[in-house]
Amino acid sequence: MSILEQMVESVRFLVRLSAFIVFLLLSMATLGLVRIIEFCSRRRIDRTVLVNVYSEGLCRLLGMRIQTRGLVMEGPALRVCNHVSWTDIPILAAGLPLRFLAKREVASWPIIGWIAREIGTMFVQRGAGDSAKVRQTLVSALEGGSSVVVFPEGTTTTGASVKRFHPHMLGAAIEAKCPVQAITIAYHRDGQRDWLVPFTGDDDFVAHLCRLLKKPAVRMDVLYHPPVTVSASDNPADLAQMLHQQVSQGLVTLREEHENAGARTSLNHNESATEPS
């Protein structure tokens, strides 16, 4: 990396970091004000608009450029999505009224955990013996009219492929008699699969955030698949397999689109270079 590139990266990081800190402070102040109003009026305020606006703002601060395809199903539904990074959450929340299911550890993250609680995130302890409790939490939310996003892979991935979907969470849609919509997400930078955004292994949240703030914009593709209607006789394992196939095929489609676009760009560049002056 040249000295000029290092300077540009440093300036980008400082500007974005400053904006990110201001964003968090404003978010906390607004949510704190909402909490005070709720306490005084003894009524809960719908945070949907706030969540959408702040999620969109956070995506912009992180340099996320979102491109969507497909139709978003209206009304309550269980939405299932492949999982690449913590950034998946604000990207999905920017365009939908959603609640999220997150591991309990997220609640203890500085500032982020407090905001997550305030916007209605459902925290669960994932592990052996807890699947029934997680499922009941989902059923209650769906029957209450909420749309909930779950990541049935159970972990984040590099985004190269989609891991097996665990069926126990999908059984909640069957029990609640609620439709399911699959979503495929993919991150691309310069026409190629992005390696910076994935948040895997023992990666540290603060270090990962700093890396994102330093780099240029990344493109985030979101593909909404046709919703699936479920019935009480459906098998969660079969439903998981069907949804996994939808999401996996969607990932292939998004990759091919970027590869074809890159090939066309390269061809046009070569043709321009060979034209006589």
C-alpha positions in Angstrom: 0.0 0.0 0.0 1.4 3.4 -1.0 1.7 6.3 1.4 -1.1 8.1 -0.4 -3.4 5.1 0.0 -2.5 4.9 3.7 -3.3 8.6 4.1 -6.7 8.2 2.4 -7.5 5.1 4.5 -6.5 7.0 7.7 -8.7 10.0 6.8 -11.6 7.7 5.9 -11.3 5.9 9.2 -11.2 9.1 11.3 -14.2 10.6 9.6 -16.3 7.4 9.8 -15.3 6.7 13.4 -16.3 10.2 14.4 -19.6 9.9 12.6 -20.1 6.4 14.2 -19.6 7.7 17.7 -22.0 10.6 17.1 -24.5 8.1 15.6 -24.3 5.9 18.7 -24.7 8.9 21.1 -27.8 10.2 19.1 -29.2 6.6 19.1 -28.8 6.3 22.8 -30.3 9.8 23.5 -33.3 9.1 21.3 -34.0 5.7 22.7 -33.5 7.1 26.2 -36.1 9.8 25.5 -38.5 7.1 24.2 -38.0 5.2 27.4 -38.8 8.3 29.5 -41.9 9.0 27.5 -43.0 5.4 27.9 -42.5 5.6 31.6 -44.5 8.8 32.0 -47.4 7.7 29.7 -47.3 4.0 30.8 -47.6 3.0 27.1 -45.1 1.3 24.9 -44.1 3.3 21.8 -43.7 1.5 18.5 -40.0 1.7 17.6 -40.3 0.4 14.0 -39.6 3.7 12.3 -36.7 4.5 14.6 -35.2 1.0 13.9 -35.5 1.4 10.1 -34.0 4.9 10.1 -31.1 4.1 12.4 -30.4 0.9 10.6 -30.2 2.6 7.3 -27.9 5.3 8.8 -25.6 2.7 10.3 -25.3 0.9 7.0 -24.3 4.2 5.3 -21.7 4.8 8.0 -20.2 1.4 7.5 -20.0 1.9 3.8 -22.7 -0.6 2.9 -24.5 -0.1 -0.4 -27.6 -2.3 -0.4 -29.2 -3.7 -3.6 -32.4 -5.7 -3.2 -34.2 -8.2 -5.4 -37.5 -10.0 -5.1 -40.7 -9.0 -3.2 -40.9 -8.6 0.5 -43.9 -10.4 2.0 -46.3 -8.2 3.9 -47.5 -9.1 7.3 -45.9 -11.3 10.0 -43.6 -14.1 8.9 -40.6 -16.1 10.0 -37.7 -14.9 7.8 -34.7 -17.2 7.5 -31.4 -16.0 6.1 -27.8 -17.1 5.7 -25.5 -15.5 8.2 -22.2 -13.8 7.3 -21.6 -11.0 9.9 -23.2 -8.9 12.6 -23.8 -6.3 9.8 -26.5 -8.6 8.4 -28.8 -7.3 11.1 -28.9 -3.6 10.4 -29.0 -4.3 6.7 -32.1 -6.4 7.0 -33.6 -4.0 9.6 -33.2 -1.1 7.3 -36.0 -2.2 5.1 -38.3 -4.3 7.2 -40.2 -4.2 10.5 -38.3 -7.0 12.2 -37.4 -8.5 15.5 -34.2 -10.5 15.8 -33.1 -13.6 17.7 -29.6 -13.2 19.1 -27.3 -15.1 21.4 -27.4 -13.8 25.0 -23.7 -12.6 24.8 -24.7 -9.8 22.5 -26.7 -8.2 25.3 -23.4 -7.5 27.2 -21.7 -5.8 24.3 -20.9 -2.1 25.1 -23.6 0.3 23.8 -24.6 -2.1 21.0 -26.1 -4.5 23.5 -28.2 -1.8 25.1 -29.5 -0.6 21.7 -30.3 -4.1 20.7 -32.4 -4.6 23.9 -34.2 -1.3 23.3 -35.3 -2.2 19.8 -36.8 -5.5 20.9 -34.1 -8.1 20.1 -34.9 -11.4 21.7 -31.9 -12.8 23.5 -31.6 -16.6 24.0 -29.1 -19.0 25.4 -28.3 -21.3 22.6 -27.0 -24.8 23.4 -28.0 -28.2 24.5 -31.4 -28.4 26.1 -32.4 -24.9 25.2 -34.0 -25.6 21.8 -37.5 -26.0 23.2 -37.3 -22.6 25.0 -35.9 -20.9 21.9 -38.7 -22.3 19.8 -41.4 -21.2 22.3 -39.9 -17.7 22.2 -40.3 -17.6 18.5 -43.8 -19.0 18.5 -45.0 -16.4 21.0 -43.5 -13.6 18.9 -45.0 -14.9 15.7 -48.4 -15.4 17.2 -48.2 -11.8 18.6 -48.0 -10.5 15.0 -44.2 -9.9 14.9 -41.9 -10.8 12.0 -38.8 -12.4 13.2 -35.5 -13.1 11.5 -33.5 -16.2 12.4 -30.2 -17.5 11.1 -30.7 -21.3 11.0 -27.1 -22.1 10.2 -26.5 -21.3 13.8 -23.2 -19.4 13.2 -21.6 -17.0 10.8 -19.8 -18.1 7.7 -17.4 -16.7 5.1 -20.2 -16.4 2.7 -18.8 -18.8 0.2 -21.6 -21.3 0.8 -24.6 -22.0 3.0 -24.3 -24.4 5.9 -27.0 -26.9 6.9 -30.1 -25.3 8.3 -31.1 -26.5 11.8 -34.8 -27.4 11.7 -35.8 -26.9 15.3 -36.2 -23.1 15.0 -38.2 -23.5 11.8 -40.7 -25.7 13.6 -41.9 -22.5 15.3 -43.5 -21.3 12.0 -45.4 -24.6 11.8 -46.6 -24.4 15.3 -47.6 -20.7 14.9 -49.1 -21.4 11.4 -47.0 -18.6 10.1 -45.6 -18.3 6.5 -41.8 -18.4 6.0 -39.7 -16.3 3.6 -36.2 -17.2 2.8 -33.6 -14.4 2.2 -30.2 -14.7 0.6 -27.5 -12.2 1.4 -24.1 -11.7 -0.3 -21.3 -9.2 0.1 -19.2 -8.1 -2.9 -16.3 -5.7 -3.4 -15.0 -4.8 -6.8 -17.1 -7.5 -8.3 -15.7 -10.3 -6.2 -16.8 -12.0 -3.0 -15.8 -9.8 -0.1 -13.5 -11.3 2.5 -13.5 -8.3 4.9 -17.1 -8.3 6.2 -17.4 -12.0 7.4 -17.3 -12.1 11.2 -16.2 -15.6 12.0 -14.2 -17.6 14.5 -12.7 -15.6 17.4 -12.8 -12.3 15.6 -13.1 -9.3 17.9 -16.0 -6.9 17.4 -14.1 -3.7 17.9 -11.2 -4.8 15.6 -13.7 -5.9 13.0 -15.6 -2.6 13.2 -12.3 -0.7 12.7 -11.4 -2.7 9.6 -14.8 -1.9 8.1 -14.5 1.8 8.8 -11.1 1.9 7.0 -12.1 0.4 3.7 -14.2 1.7 0.8 -17.8 0.8 0.3 -18.9 -2.8 -0.1 -22.0 -3.9 -2.0 -24.6 -5.9 -0.1 -27.0 -7.9 -2.2 -30.3 -9.0 -0.6 -32.5 -11.5 -2.5 -36.1 -12.1 -1.2 -37.5 -15.5 -2.2 -41.2 -16.4 -2.7 -42.8 -17.1 0.7 -43.6 -20.6 1.7 -47.0 -21.4 3.3 -46.8 -24.0 6.1 -49.3 -26.3 7.7 -49.5 -28.3 10.9 -48.6 -31.5 9.0 -45.3 -30.2 7.7 -42.0 -31.7 8.8 -39.5 -29.1 10.1 -36.6 -31.1 8.6 -38.2 -31.0 5.1 -39.0 -27.3 5.5 -35.3 -26.7 6.5 -34.1 -28.6 3.4 -36.4 -26.6 1.1 -35.4 -23.2 2.5 -31.7 -24.2 2.4 -32.1 -25.0 -1.2 -33.7 -21.6 -1.9 -31.0 -19.7 -0.1 -28.2 -21.7 -1.6 -29.5 -21.3 -5.2 -29.9 -17.6 -4.5 -26.3 -17.3 -3.5 -25.2 -19.0 -6.8 -27.4 -16.6 -8.7 -25.9 -13.5 -7.0 -22.4 -14.8 -7.6 -23.0 -15.4 -11.2 -24.5 -12.0 -11.7 -21.3 -10.4 -10.4 -19.0 -12.7 -12.4 -20.9 -11.9 -15.6 -20.9 -8.2 -14.8 -17.1 -8.4 -14.2 -16.6 -10.3 -17.4 -18.5 -7.7 -19.4 -16.6 -4.8 -17.8 -13.3 -6.5 -18.6 -14.4 -7.2 -22.2 -15.5 -3.6 -22.7 -12.2 -2.4 -21.3 -10.2 -4.6 -23.6 -12.2 -3.5 -26.6 -11.6 0.1 -25.8 -7.9 -0.5 -25.4 -7.7 -2.1 -28.8 -9.6 0.6 -30.7 -7.4 2.5 -33.2 -6.8 6.1 -32.2 
